[in-house]
Amino acid sequence: MSKKVIVFLADGFEEVEAVTPIDYLRRAGADVTVAGIGGLTIKSSRGLRVQADASVIDVEAVAWDAVVVPGGMPGAANIAADTVCSKLIKSAVAKDHLVAAICAAPAVVLSPLGLLSGRRFTCFPGMEKDVSGARWSDERVVVDGNLITSRAAGTAGEWSLAIVAKLFGEESALKIAKAVLLK
């Protein structure tokens, strides 16, 4: 049975942090829905326009196995400001489903929801100072139970493979790493 994954995209998202997990998860066989916030055509922080599969409002009732939150600014702040995204993220955590966030997203999206409390995490360097009650690590990718966080665009491949490994097993992640020549 395929895993259902939602990837949030809001204006100002970081391109590599959004496209890499979408690509790797689809390679692994996940049913990935790119959910747009504020419309279906979403503009990245560097002007790339991406067509979302659906509006976040239209996918609220779907049962997701994983929620993926790319970083980038103001993309992460736009996701944090969206009540439907917050509801879906909190619901995933409550159901012990996977939540993955990278770059600014752990500090800007997850922390204000109280989802990092007592957990290990990482984020874009310097943003950890805005997070309290959690244990920051300078590791490139941190897996703490059903939470996977990562640092920045340069760690997007490793982060995406960690998501694949959690959902489909280490063998699937290794197969994708080999196919894309990721070290």
C-alpha positions, 0 to 999 in steps of 0.5 A: 500500500502506497504511503500518502505524503503531503508537501506544503508549498507557500510563496517564498519556499526554498526550491531544493528543499521542496523539489528534492523530497517530492522527487525522492518520495515519488521514486520510492512509490509514495503518493505525494500531493503538493499542496499550495497555500494561497493558490495553485501557482506558488512562487519560490524565494528565487522566482521559480513558479511551481504548480501545486497539485491541490490547494491545502484547503482541498486536502484537509480531510485526507489521512496523511502518512507524512507531512513535509515542510520545506524551508525558505523565507518567507515560505516557512513563515507563510506556512506557519501563518496558515491555520489549515497547515498548522492543523494538519501538522498537529494532527500528524504528530498526534497520530504519531505520523511522520513530520519532516521540516528543514531549514527555517521550518523547524524554528518558524513552523514547528516550534511555535506549535510546541512540537519541538518541546523535549525533542532533538532537532536541527535547523538553519544555523542561528535559528535555534536561538528562537527555539526553547524547550528542545535540544538543538544539534548541529547534525545535518539531519536529526531523526527523533521518533516521528520527527525529521529535521534538517539544516538547509538546501545543502542537506536536502538530499540526506533529509529526503533519504531519511524521510524515504527510509522512515516510510519505506525502509533503509533499502529503499533509501539506499536504492535511491541514493545509488540511483541519484549518486548521492553520497 
